[in-house]
Structure formats: structure tokens, C-alpha cells
Amino acid sequence: MTGKIPEHLIEQIRSQSDIVDVISDYMQLTKRGRNWFGLCPFHGEQTPSFSVSQDKQIFHCFGCGAGGNAITFIMDMENIAFPDAVVKLGERVGVSIDVQVQTGQQATKPFSKKEESMREAHAFAVEFYHHLLVNTEDGEPALNYLLERGFTRELIETNRIGWALPSWDTLSVLLERKGFPLDEMAESGLIIQKESDQTYFDRFRSRIIFPIRDENGKVIAFSGRILTTGADEAKYLNSPESPIFHKSQVLYNLDKARAAIRKSRQVVLMEGFVDVLAANRAGVFNVVATMGTSLTPQHIQKLKRLVEQITICYDGDNAGFEAAKRAAQMLHEEKLKVEVAVLPDKLDPDDYIRQYGAEAFTDQILEKPHAYIAFMMMHAKKGKNFQFENDTLQYIQEVLEHLTGKSSPTERDLYIRQLASETDISQEAIYAQFRKLGADEVKHQKRVQQKMRPQLEMVQHRKPLTATDRAERLLLSHMLHNVHVVDKVLNSEDPHPFIRDEYAAVFVRLIGFYEEFPTADYQRFAEVLNDAELRKIVMEAALVERDPEHAEAEIADCLKQIQKHRLKVEIDRLSHDQKEAEKMHEHRRALEIAQQIIHLRRSLTGI
């Protein structure tokens, strides 16, 4: 069946989708009073300004102005059109929609046509590779290898793991037949262009294919593992950076781990996707990994919106130890609670699980992590000999730097006693050094704040709303809550009340909305707007305080203020024209303009 989603189904899905539950799948919310708060997913911020009202079933960000309900949240988060968001929410609450939606309206997407083509090609490729692995004789050796390594059929299916044939151009030929431009496919990393004759060949050949998904579950890259290690071949071959794949922004498995992260209220961070899949086999699902890159600020922002507690579980070798230290420091600086699960014998999580089993991994490693400062002490102690004075002093200095300004009195007492015991330096001497470091840190912070104050003031200084801005917003608010206000304005002397273009655009769409929907419903109106910026305007206006008992007077005052602004703008324009006429010695024209100005000023005083 092809057509429009029936209104009763939309209402059923909306009513069964609690907005707090929906948004909590994507970010961490904390209840304060009647509302829930979190870090806005639509702009970078350090202090939560994103508010969710369970009573009204709406969200609103006081920082960037984003707002809406559960359906528009999905539209904005996943950059999809309204029908797709309704279908997605319907699946979530168990409401089946037997309608194949066809609409010319598309969501406002941050993807170009080229990027959309690349994503479609990856979606095609992942199903092709997966089919080769599970349904063909060519894929049997790779499938048997995975099963022998402990991969279950379910894990292979849910992650769409596949197999690339040894042929040089199987995928290239298929992509060309499907109408994908091969130059774009090369740019996306799926295929490679030969410099010699400008022909194309497949990037992945004779490899087990692991799809890399973005946080919305869309495949954007691949990693291919060879079945038998060759002398000159890398064990893993990854897609290169492309317009749709940026390693600094991708956390592998975030799309599938959200539910487990929300349930446990913590996340396990690993170094590679193979370790994540091993953890999944061990029954650990709140786990994500970076994609062959160090932890970045973009990764941290994604994690920070979801959780406050993170367990780092990197490889047990020296490189993993150093990477865990850097990651722990970055997360700690962002006020996240960090623990580090240390693996023995230079093992990585995959090797440890295969060697010792799933139960040992959870009980002995993940359930017994080192606290942040304890891990930093372990790292600082590495390679030092306390028989040497320099090593002892350096060790104490490094540990105290971690304690300064970032620890509780209990932690300070515990770790300073431990320092004294390890180094034979008195607690009094260590405390004296700690206090000196603390004083130095306070001075340093003051200097930093003084340097940053002009920039902070510039950032915090927001252009205040003018009287006309407030009038437009309040007028729109009345229109969103009462269809008759729109009718009244349309039948007035000025059926085009708004000055700002974006408000005029909302007004035109609202007229069309009321032609289809006879009653006011600002949430439903926000859903039909595919432009996220227009949705912001609607939600900000819908939430502004009105006085329903004196609505007529408020609306009249708004229209007067807007009319005054128009007259002032026209007077300014005519004054400029009058000066130009006088410069050109066009005295009659200057006189006519002056008379128009006088007339407009009289009109202004009469409003």
C-alpha cells in the first residue's frame, strides 16, 4: 500500500512514545524538579541547557533554540524526513505501519547528493558482502573461520559481517551497473582508481568484511581482515577517510550499544572493533571503540551526552598503557568519572577472552578496574627506582599534580599516605608540597581567567531581542495556539504581518497547515516542517508566555509594534532619499519626499 500515514496512527505512535525514554536512547538525562536536563546534542556545550518536559512531551534547548517532540527529535538527530521518523518510532513501540510512504518532501540533511550516493553504495556493498559470506561456497572458508573463532551466527547477522571475493573488480562492476559514479565510489573508499589507465578495481579482496556504522546505524566504511596472513599484506585493511567517514568522529558500535549503556549508566571504551565484537561474544554490550585513532574531543562529546562513568579497557601492552593514560586524562578533564581496566601479559581484550573466558573477563577485569588516580600512580611508578632521589621526587610530583584541584579530601588522604609508605617520605612533607602546588594552581587559573575574560564576555554577550522581535514572537505564539488569530490577520488590512523572512516563512506554512488541520496543534505543525531552523522558531514562539484572558489586547499591541517598525524603516529610507535629492539639487522631489515623511510621522504618532 502506498500513501500517507493515517493521522490516527501518527497520534497513536506519538502518545505511546514517552519523550524522556526516546531521548534517553541518545543522551543522558538527569531529573531536576519537574523536568529532565542534559547536554544538547545539537550544539557543543559544557553546562546542560537542554530541557525535556515529560508533562508536555516536548524538549527545548535554551542555548541554541532547538525544540520539538519525540518525532521531531528523531528527525533532527538522524536527519530523516517525518514519515521515516514515524516509522522508526512505530517500530520502537510495536506499532506496524503498512504504508509505503512516497513524498517529495525531504528532511534538511547535512549530506550532499554525492554523500547520499556514497551512503547508498555502502548500504548495497554491505548486503552484497554479507550474502557472499553466509550464502555462497566462496564464503564458506571465511564463515568457518569466524565460527571457529567464537563468532555466533547471530553476531555475524546483526553486524552484517561479510566476505570479499578475490576477484579484482567484482564490486566495481556491480556498482557501475547500479548507476553509481565510479569516481565518487573511489572517493568513498570502496574502490580504487588505477593511475596508469584510469580503470577501477576493488579495495577489499579476499578479506572478511566488518562494516563500520555511524551512530545512527548507517554503514559508512569497512575494515577487511585477511584469512591467511601473507608476507606483504597487512592483517587489517581499513577504508580511508572520506566525505562520509571521519575516524575522529566515529565510535564503533555506538548505535547498538545505546540501550545497554542507558541500562548500565556506564560505557566501556576499547581501542578496536575486534575487541568490541569479542566483548559482545562475552555478553558485554555497553562497549564502544575508536577506529584506529586516539580518543578525540568529538568522541568525548558523544560519550559525555550519554554517561558520566567510563571504563577504559585498552590493550595490555606498552602502547595500550600509554593510550589509556592519555584517554583517561582527557576524560577526567571533562569531569567524567574514569576507571581503567588493566589487562595482564600484554593481552588485548579479544586474546584475553579467548584465553581465559568470558566470565574471567567480566569478573576479573571489568568488575575490578583501577580508579583514575590509582591508575595514574601505577603509570607514574612505571620504570622508576626509589633508590634514586630524582625518581622518588619525580614520582611524588607527578602524583600530586593529579591530586591538585581534582580530588576529594578522602582521596588526598588515601593517596598521600600511600605515597609516604612507598617512598619513605613523611606525610607532612608531602602535604606541604601538595599545598604549594595547590597555591600555584590557583594563581595559574586566575591568570588564565583574566586572559579569557574578554573572549568569554564576547561569547556570553547575546544580541537582545528588540521590541519588534518580541512582538513577532508573541504574535506567532497566539497564532500557534489559536487558528482564529490567523484568520483575523488574513482578513485585516495587512495580511502579511511579519517583518523577518524566517517568521514570514513560518506564517505561510502555518496557513497551509490550518487548511488541512482545522485545530491548533503546534507540535503537529512542527512535525510537518522539514527545516530545523523553522522548527526552532515555532518551538520558541509556542513556549513564550501569553495572556489568554487578554489575547485580543496582546495581539493588537503586537500588530501596532510591528506597524511602527515598518513606518520607522520607511521614514529612514525616505530620509535617505531626501538627502540624495538635495545633493542632486532636485528640490521639487526633495519637497515631495519631505511631505511623505511628515505624513508617515503623523501616522506613527497615531498608532
C-alpha positions as CSV (number, residue, x, y, z in Angstrom):
1,M,0.0,0.0,0.0
2,T,1.4,3.4,-1.0
3,G,0.2,6.7,0.5
4,K,0.1,8.9,3.5
5,I,0.4,7.7,7.1
6,P,-3.0,8.0,8.7
7,E,-3.4,10.6,11.4
8,H,-4.7,8.1,13.9
9,L,-1.5,6.1,13.6
10,I,0.7,9.1,14.0
11,E,-1.2,10.1,17.1
12,Q,-1.1,6.5,18.5
13,I,2.7,6.4,18.0
14,R,3.2,9.9,19.5
15,S,1.1,9.1,22.5
16,Q,2.9,5.7,23.2
17,S,6.4,7.3,22.8
18,D,7.4,8.8,26.1
19,I,9.8,11.6,25.1
20,V,12.1,11.0,28.1
21,D,12.5,7.3,27.1
22,V,13.1,8.2,23.4
23,I,15.7,10.9,24.1
24,S,17.4,8.8,26.7
25,D,18.3,6.3,24.0
26,Y,20.6,9.1,22.5
27,M,21.8,11.0,25.5
28,Q,21.9,11.1,29.3
29,L,19.2,13.0,31.1
30,T,19.1,14.0,34.8
31,K,15.9,15.0,36.6
32,R,15.8,18.4,38.2
33,G,12.4,19.3,39.6
34,R,9.6,18.6,37.1
35,N,11.9,18.5,34.0
36,W,14.9,16.5,32.8
37,F,18.1,18.1,31.6
38,G,21.2,17.1,29.6
39,L,23.9,18.3,27.2
40,C,22.3,19.5,24.0
41,P,23.1,17.1,21.1
42,F,22.6,19.9,18.5
43,H,25.4,22.2,19.7
44,G,28.5,22.0,21.8
45,E,28.1,23.0,25.5
46,Q,29.6,22.3,28.9
47,T,26.6,23.2,31.0
48,P,23.3,21.3,30.4
49,S,20.7,23.7,28.8
50,F,18.7,21.0,27.0
51,S,15.4,20.6,28.9
52,V,12.8,17.8,28.4
53,S,9.3,18.2,29.8
54,Q,7.6,14.9,30.5
55,D,4.3,16.6,31.2
56,K,4.2,18.5,27.9
57,Q,6.1,15.8,26.0
58,I,8.4,18.4,24.4
59,F,12.1,19.3,24.5
60,H,13.7,22.7,24.3
61,C,17.3,23.9,24.3
62,F,17.8,27.3,26.0
63,G,21.2,27.6,24.3
64,C,20.5,27.0,20.6
65,G,16.7,27.2,20.5
66,A,16.2,23.6,19.2
67,G,12.8,22.2,20.3
68,G,10.1,19.8,19.4
69,N,8.6,16.5,20.4
70,A,9.7,12.8,20.2
71,I,9.1,12.7,16.4
72,T,10.9,15.9,15.6
73,F,13.8,14.9,17.9
74,I,14.3,11.7,15.8
75,M,14.0,13.8,12.6
76,D,16.8,16.2,13.9
77,M,19.0,13.5,15.4
78,E,19.0,11.1,12.5
79,N,18.5,13.7,9.7
80,I,15.4,11.9,8.3
81,A,12.1,13.0,7.0
82,F,8.9,13.0,9.1
83,P,7.5,9.7,7.6
84,D,10.7,7.9,8.3
85,A,10.8,9.2,11.9
86,V,7.2,8.0,12.4
87,V,8.1,4.5,11.1
88,K,11.2,4.3,13.3
89,L,9.2,5.3,16.4
90,G,6.4,3.0,15.4
91,E,8.9,0.1,15.3
92,R,10.1,1.2,18.8
93,V,6.6,1.0,20.4
94,G,5.4,-2.0,18.3
95,V,3.0,-0.2,16.0
96,S,3.3,-1.5,12.5
97,I,2.7,0.9,9.6
98,D,1.6,-0.9,6.5
99,V,2.1,2.2,4.3
100,Q,4.9,2.7,1.8
101,V,5.4,6.4,2.1
102,Q,6.2,8.4,-1.1
103,T,6.8,12.1,-0.5
104,G,8.6,14.9,-2.4
105,Q,9.5,16.4,0.9
106,Q,12.9,15.6,2.2
107,A,14.5,16.4,5.5
108,T,17.0,19.1,5.6
109,K,20.1,17.0,5.5
110,P,23.7,17.8,6.0
111,F,24.6,15.5,3.2
112,S,25.2,16.4,-0.4
113,K,23.9,14.3,-3.3
114,K,27.4,12.9,-3.6
115,E,27.5,11.9,0.1
116,E,24.0,10.3,-0.2
117,S,25.2,8.3,-3.2
118,M,28.2,7.1,-1.2
119,R,26.0,6.0,1.7
120,E,23.6,4.2,-0.7
121,A,26.6,2.4,-2.2
122,H,27.9,1.3,1.2
123,A,24.4,0.0,2.0
124,F,24.4,-2.0,-1.2
125,A,28.0,-3.2,-0.6
126,V,27.4,-4.4,3.0
127,E,24.5,-6.7,1.8
128,F,26.5,-8.0,-1.1
129,Y,29.5,-8.9,1.1
130,H,27.2,-10.4,3.7
131,H,25.4,-12.6,1.1
132,L,28.8,-13.9,-0.2
133,L,29.8,-14.9,3.4
134,V,26.6,-16.7,4.5
135,N,25.0,-18.0,1.3
136,T,27.9,-19.0,-1.1
137,E,30.5,-21.7,-1.4
138,D,33.1,-18.9,-1.9
139,G,32.4,-17.6,1.6
140,E,32.4,-21.0,3.4
141,P,36.1,-20.9,4.5
142,A,35.7,-17.4,5.9
143,L,32.4,-18.4,7.7
144,N,34.0,-21.5,9.2
145,Y,37.0,-19.4,10.4
146,L,34.7,-17.0,12.2
147,L,32.7,-19.8,13.8
148,E,35.9,-21.4,15.0
149,R,37.0,-18.0,16.5
150,G,33.8,-18.0,18.6
151,F,31.6,-15.8,16.4
152,T,28.0,-16.9,16.6
153,R,25.6,-16.9,13.7
154,E,23.6,-14.2,15.5
155,L,26.6,-11.9,15.9
156,I,27.5,-12.4,12.2
157,E,23.9,-11.5,11.2
158,T,23.4,-8.5,13.5
159,N,26.7,-7.0,12.4
160,R,26.3,-7.9,8.8
161,I,29.8,-9.3,8.6
162,G,30.7,-10.4,5.0
163,W,33.3,-11.7,2.6
164,A,35.0,-10.0,-0.4
165,L,35.9,-12.3,-3.3
166,P,39.5,-12.5,-4.6
167,S,38.3,-11.0,-7.9
168,W,39.8,-7.6,-8.7
169,D,36.7,-5.9,-9.9
170,T,33.5,-7.7,-8.7
171,L,32.2,-4.8,-6.7
172,S,33.3,-2.2,-9.2
173,V,31.3,-3.8,-12.0
174,L,28.2,-4.1,-9.8
175,L,28.4,-0.5,-8.6
176,E,28.7,0.7,-12.2
177,R,25.7,-1.5,-13.2
178,K,23.7,0.1,-10.4
179,G,24.5,3.5,-11.8
180,F,26.9,4.7,-9.1
181,P,29.6,7.1,-10.5
182,L,32.9,5.3,-10.1
183,D,34.9,8.4,-9.4
184,E,32.7,9.0,-6.4
185,M,32.9,5.4,-5.3
186,A,36.7,5.7,-5.4
187,E,36.5,8.9,-3.3
188,S,34.3,7.0,-0.8
189,G,37.0,4.3,-0.4
190,L,35.0,1.3,-1.8
191,I,37.1,1.0,-5.0
192,I,40.5,2.4,-6.2
193,Q,41.3,4.1,-9.5
194,K,44.5,3.0,-11.3
195,E,46.7,5.9,-12.2
196,S,48.1,4.1,-15.3
197,D,44.9,3.5,-17.3
198,Q,42.2,5.2,-15.2
199,T,40.4,1.9,-14.7
200,Y,38.9,0.8,-11.3
201,F,39.4,-2.2,-9.0
202,D,38.0,-3.3,-5.7
203,R,39.7,-2.1,-2.5
204,F,38.8,-5.2,-0.5
205,R,39.6,-8.6,-1.9
206,S,39.9,-12.0,-0.2
207,R,39.0,-10.4,3.1
208,I,36.4,-10.9,5.9
209,I,34.5,-7.6,5.8
210,F,33.5,-5.8,9.0
211,P,31.1,-2.9,8.4
212,I,31.7,0.3,10.3
213,R,28.5,2.2,11.2
214,D,27.8,5.7,12.3
215,E,25.8,6.4,15.5
216,N,22.6,6.1,13.5
217,G,23.4,2.6,12.3
218,K,24.3,3.6,8.7
219,V,27.3,1.9,7.1
220,I,30.0,4.4,6.2
221,A,33.2,2.4,5.9
222,F,34.6,-1.1,6.2
223,S,37.5,-3.0,7.7
224,G,38.8,-6.1,5.9
225,R,40.7,-8.9,7.6
226,I,42.7,-11.4,5.5
227,L,42.0,-15.1,6.1
228,T,45.6,-16.2,5.9
229,T,48.4,-13.8,6.7
230,G,50.7,-13.1,3.8
231,A,54.2,-11.9,3.8
232,D,53.5,-8.5,2.4
233,E,49.8,-7.9,3.4
234,A,48.5,-6.1,6.4
235,K,46.3,-8.1,8.7
236,Y,43.6,-5.4,8.5
237,L,42.8,-3.0,5.7
238,N,40.5,-0.1,6.6
239,S,38.5,2.3,4.4
240,P,40.3,5.6,4.1
241,E,38.9,8.9,5.4
242,S,36.2,10.1,3.1
243,P,33.4,12.6,2.9
244,I,31.2,10.2,4.9
245,F,33.9,8.6,7.1
246,H,35.8,10.6,9.7
247,K,37.7,8.5,12.2
248,S,37.9,11.3,14.7
249,Q,34.1,11.3,15.0
250,V,33.2,7.6,14.8
251,L,32.7,5.4,17.8
252,Y,32.3,1.8,16.6
253,N,29.1,0.1,17.9
254,L,27.6,3.2,19.5
255,D,24.3,2.6,17.6
256,K,23.9,-0.9,19.0
257,A,25.3,-0.1,22.5
258,R,23.0,2.7,23.4
259,A,20.4,0.6,25.1
260,A,23.0,-1.3,27.2
261,I,24.8,2.0,28.0
262,R,21.5,3.5,29.2
263,K,20.7,0.5,31.3
264,S,24.1,0.3,33.0
265,R,24.7,4.1,33.0
266,Q,28.3,3.5,32.0
267,V,30.3,2.7,28.9
268,V,33.4,0.5,28.3
269,L,35.8,2.1,25.9
270,M,38.1,-0.1,23.8
271,E,40.8,0.5,21.1
272,G,39.4,-1.5,18.2
273,F,36.2,-3.0,16.7
274,V,37.5,-6.6,17.1
275,D,37.7,-6.1,20.8
276,V,34.1,-4.8,20.8
277,L,32.9,-7.9,19.0
278,A,34.8,-10.1,21.4
279,A,33.2,-8.3,24.3
280,N,29.8,-8.8,22.7
281,R,30.5,-12.5,22.5
282,A,31.3,-12.4,26.2
283,G,27.9,-10.8,26.9
284,V,29.2,-7.3,27.4
285,F,27.2,-4.9,25.2
286,N,27.8,-1.4,26.7
287,V,31.0,-1.2,24.8
288,V,32.3,1.1,22.0
289,A,35.7,1.7,20.3
290,T,37.6,4.3,18.4
291,M,38.5,3.5,14.8
292,G,42.3,3.3,14.7
293,T,42.8,6.7,16.2
294,S,43.4,8.2,19.6
295,L,40.4,9.5,21.6
296,T,39.3,12.9,20.3
297,P,37.3,15.8,21.7
298,Q,34.5,14.8,19.3
299,H,34.4,11.3,20.7
300,I,34.3,12.7,24.2
301,Q,31.4,14.9,23.5
302,K,29.4,11.9,22.2
303,L,30.2,10.0,25.3
304,K,29.5,12.9,27.6
305,R,26.0,13.2,26.4
306,L,25.3,9.5,27.3
307,V,27.1,8.8,30.5
308,E,29.1,10.2,33.4
309,Q,31.1,7.0,34.1
310,I,33.6,5.4,31.6
311,T,35.8,2.3,32.0
312,I,38.8,2.3,29.7
313,C,39.8,-1.2,28.6
314,Y,42.8,-0.9,26.2
315,D,45.4,-3.4,25.2
316,G,47.8,-4.6,27.9
317,D,51.0,-3.7,26.1
318,N,53.0,-0.5,26.5
319,A,51.3,1.3,23.6
320,G,47.9,0.4,25.1
321,F,49.1,1.6,28.6
322,E,50.2,4.9,27.2
323,A,47.0,5.3,25.2
324,A,44.9,4.5,28.2
325,K,46.7,7.2,30.2
326,R,46.1,9.9,27.5
327,A,42.4,8.9,27.2
328,A,41.9,8.9,31.0
329,Q,43.4,12.3,31.3
330,M,41.2,13.8,28.6
331,L,38.0,12.2,30.0
332,H,39.0,13.3,33.6
333,E,39.4,16.9,32.4
334,E,35.9,16.8,31.1
335,K,34.7,15.9,34.7
336,L,33.8,12.3,33.8
337,K,34.3,9.6,36.3
338,V,37.1,7.4,34.8
339,E,38.3,3.9,35.7
340,V,40.8,1.8,33.8
341,A,40.6,-2.0,33.5
342,V,44.1,-3.2,33.1
343,L,44.8,-6.4,31.1
344,P,47.8,-8.7,32.0
345,D,50.5,-10.2,30.0
346,K,50.3,-7.6,27.1
347,L,47.0,-9.2,26.0
348,D,44.2,-7.4,24.2
349,P,40.6,-8.0,25.2
350,D,40.0,-10.4,22.3
351,D,43.0,-12.5,23.3
352,Y,42.2,-12.4,27.0
353,I,38.6,-13.6,26.4
354,R,39.7,-16.5,24.2
355,Q,42.4,-17.5,26.7
356,Y,40.6,-17.1,30.0
357,G,36.9,-17.0,29.0
358,A,34.0,-14.5,29.2
359,E,33.4,-14.9,33.0
360,A,37.0,-14.1,33.8
361,F,36.9,-11.0,31.6
362,T,33.8,-9.6,33.3
363,D,34.7,-10.7,36.9
364,Q,38.5,-10.2,37.0
365,I,38.9,-7.3,34.5
366,L,35.8,-5.1,34.1
367,E,34.5,-5.6,37.6
368,K,37.9,-4.7,39.2
369,P,39.1,-1.6,37.4
370,H,41.6,0.9,38.8
371,A,40.3,4.3,40.0
372,Y,41.7,7.2,37.9
373,I,44.3,8.3,40.4
374,A,45.3,4.8,41.3
375,F,46.0,4.1,37.6
376,M,47.9,7.4,37.2
377,M,50.0,6.3,40.2
378,M,50.6,3.0,38.6
379,H,51.7,4.8,35.4
380,A,53.9,7.3,37.2
381,K,55.6,4.4,39.1
382,K,56.5,2.6,35.9
383,G,60.2,2.5,35.2
384,K,61.2,4.3,38.4
385,N,63.6,3.2,41.1
386,F,63.0,4.7,44.5
387,Q,66.6,4.1,45.5
388,F,67.3,7.1,43.2
389,E,66.3,10.5,44.7
390,N,65.3,12.0,41.3
391,D,63.0,9.1,40.6
392,T,61.4,9.4,44.0
393,L,60.8,13.2,43.7
394,Q,59.5,12.9,40.2
395,Y,57.1,10.2,41.2
396,I,55.7,12.3,44.1
397,Q,55.4,15.4,41.9
398,E,53.5,13.5,39.2
399,V,51.0,12.0,41.6
400,L,50.4,15.3,43.5
401,E,49.8,17.1,40.1
402,H,46.9,14.6,39.6
403,L,45.6,15.2,43.1
404,T,45.7,19.0,42.9
405,G,42.3,20.5,42.4
406,K,40.8,17.3,41.2
407,S,40.4,15.1,44.2
408,S,38.3,14.8,47.4
409,P,39.9,15.1,50.9
410,T,39.4,11.4,51.4
411,E,41.3,10.6,48.1
412,R,44.1,13.0,49.1
413,D,44.5,11.4,52.5
414,L,44.4,7.9,51.0
415,Y,47.0,8.5,48.2
416,I,49.3,10.7,50.2
417,R,49.6,8.0,52.9
418,Q,50.3,5.6,50.1
419,L,53.0,7.9,48.7
420,A,54.6,8.2,52.1
421,S,54.6,4.4,52.5
422,E,56.1,3.8,49.1
423,T,58.8,6.5,49.2
424,D,59.7,6.7,52.9
425,I,59.0,10.5,52.7
426,S,56.9,11.8,55.6
427,Q,53.2,12.7,55.1
428,E,53.9,16.2,56.5
429,A,56.5,16.9,53.8
430,I,54.3,15.6,51.0
431,Y,51.3,17.6,52.3
432,A,53.5,20.7,52.3
433,Q,54.4,20.2,48.7
434,F,50.8,19.5,47.9
435,R,49.7,22.8,49.4
436,K,52.3,24.7,47.4
437,L,51.2,23.0,44.2
438,G,47.6,24.0,45.1
439,A,48.5,27.6,45.6
440,D,50.5,27.7,42.3
441,E,47.4,26.2,40.5
442,V,45.1,28.8,41.9
443,K,47.4,31.6,40.7
444,H,47.7,29.9,37.3
445,Q,43.9,29.6,37.0
446,K,43.4,33.3,37.8
447,R,45.9,34.3,35.1
448,V,44.1,32.1,32.6
449,Q,40.7,33.5,33.6
450,Q,42.0,37.1,33.2
451,K,43.2,36.3,29.7
452,M,40.0,34.5,28.8
453,R,37.6,37.1,30.2
454,P,37.3,39.3,27.1
455,Q,36.6,36.2,25.0
456,L,34.1,34.8,27.5
457,E,32.3,38.1,27.6
458,M,32.1,38.2,23.8
459,V,30.7,34.7,23.7
460,Q,28.2,35.3,26.5
461,H,27.0,38.6,25.0
462,R,23.9,37.8,23.1
463,K,22.1,40.3,21.0
464,P,19.0,41.2,23.0
465,L,15.6,40.9,21.4
466,T,14.1,44.2,20.2
467,A,10.5,45.2,21.0
468,T,9.6,44.3,17.4
469,D,11.3,40.9,17.7
470,R,9.3,40.2,20.9
471,A,6.1,41.4,19.2
472,E,6.6,39.0,16.3
473,R,7.3,36.1,18.5
474,L,4.3,36.7,20.7
475,L,2.0,37.2,17.7
476,L,3.2,33.9,16.3
477,S,2.6,32.3,19.7
478,H,-1.0,33.3,19.6
479,M,-1.3,32.0,16.0
480,L,0.1,28.7,17.0
481,H,-2.4,28.3,19.8
482,N,-5.5,29.7,18.1
483,V,-6.4,29.2,14.4
484,H,-8.8,32.2,14.5
485,V,-5.8,34.6,15.0
486,V,-4.5,33.6,11.6
487,D,-8.0,34.1,10.0
488,K,-8.2,37.6,11.6
489,V,-4.8,38.7,10.3
490,L,-5.5,37.4,6.8
491,N,-8.8,39.4,6.7
492,S,-7.1,42.5,8.0
493,E,-5.7,45.5,6.0
494,D,-2.2,43.9,6.2
495,P,-2.3,40.2,5.6
496,H,1.5,40.0,5.8
497,P,2.2,40.8,9.4
498,F,5.8,39.6,9.8
499,I,9.0,41.5,9.0
500,R,11.7,38.9,9.5
501,D,11.8,36.5,6.5
502,E,12.0,33.4,8.6
503,Y,8.8,34.4,10.5
504,A,7.1,35.1,7.2
505,A,8.1,31.6,6.0
506,V,6.6,30.0,9.1
507,F,3.4,32.1,8.7
508,V,3.0,30.9,5.1
509,R,3.4,27.3,6.2
510,L,1.1,27.8,9.1
511,I,-1.7,29.0,6.7
512,G,-1.3,25.8,4.7
513,F,-1.3,23.7,7.9
514,Y,-4.6,25.2,9.1
515,E,-6.1,24.5,5.7
516,E,-5.5,20.7,6.3
517,F,-5.8,20.7,10.1
518,P,-8.7,22.7,11.5
519,T,-7.5,22.9,15.1
520,A,-4.3,24.4,16.5
521,D,-1.6,21.9,17.3
522,Y,1.9,23.4,17.4
523,Q,3.6,20.0,17.9
524,R,1.9,18.6,14.8
525,F,2.8,21.8,12.9
526,A,6.5,21.4,14.0
527,E,6.4,17.9,12.6
528,V,5.4,19.0,9.1
529,L,8.3,21.5,8.9
530,N,11.3,19.9,7.3
531,D,13.5,22.9,8.1
532,A,15.1,22.5,11.6
533,E,15.7,26.3,11.8
534,L,12.0,27.0,11.3
535,R,11.1,24.3,13.9
536,K,13.3,26.3,16.4
537,I,11.3,29.4,15.7
538,V,8.0,27.6,16.2
539,M,9.0,26.0,19.5
540,E,10.5,29.2,20.9
541,A,7.2,31.0,20.0
542,A,5.0,28.2,21.3
543,L,6.7,28.3,24.7
544,V,6.6,32.0,25.2
545,E,4.3,33.3,27.9
546,R,1.0,34.6,26.7
547,D,-2.1,36.0,28.5
548,P,-5.0,34.1,27.0
549,E,-7.5,36.2,29.0
550,H,-6.3,39.3,27.3
551,A,-5.3,37.8,24.0
552,E,-7.1,40.4,21.9
553,A,-5.2,43.2,23.5
554,E,-1.9,41.4,23.3
555,I,-2.4,40.7,19.6
556,A,-3.4,44.3,18.9
557,D,-0.3,45.6,20.7
558,C,1.9,43.2,18.7
559,L,0.5,44.4,15.4
560,K,0.9,48.0,16.4
561,Q,4.5,47.5,17.3
562,I,5.2,45.7,14.0
563,Q,3.5,48.5,12.1
564,K,5.5,51.2,14.0
565,H,8.7,49.4,13.0
566,R,7.6,49.3,9.3
567,L,6.8,53.1,9.4
568,K,10.2,53.8,11.0
569,V,12.0,51.8,8.4
570,E,10.1,53.6,5.6
571,I,10.8,57.0,7.2
572,D,14.5,56.2,7.4
573,R,14.5,55.1,3.7
574,L,12.7,58.3,2.6
575,S,15.1,60.5,4.7
576,H,18.0,58.9,2.9
577,D,16.3,59.6,-0.5
578,Q,15.6,63.2,0.5
579,K,19.2,63.8,1.3
580,E,20.2,62.3,-2.0
581,A,17.7,64.5,-3.9
582,E,19.0,67.6,-2.1
583,K,22.6,66.7,-3.1
584,M,21.4,66.4,-6.7
585,H,19.6,69.8,-6.4
586,E,16.3,68.0,-7.2
587,H,14.3,70.4,-4.9
588,R,10.8,69.5,-6.0
589,R,11.5,65.8,-5.5
590,A,13.1,66.6,-2.1
591,L,10.0,68.6,-1.1
592,E,7.6,65.7,-2.1
593,I,9.6,63.3,-0.1
594,A,9.6,65.7,2.9
595,Q,5.8,65.8,2.7
596,Q,5.6,62.0,2.7
597,I,7.9,61.9,5.8
598,I,5.6,64.3,7.6
599,H,2.5,62.2,6.7
600,L,4.2,59.0,8.0
601,R,5.3,60.6,11.2
602,R,1.8,61.7,11.9
603,S,0.6,58.1,11.2
604,L,3.3,56.9,13.6
605,T,2.1,59.1,16.5
606,G,-1.5,58.0,15.8
607,I,-0.7,54.3,16.3
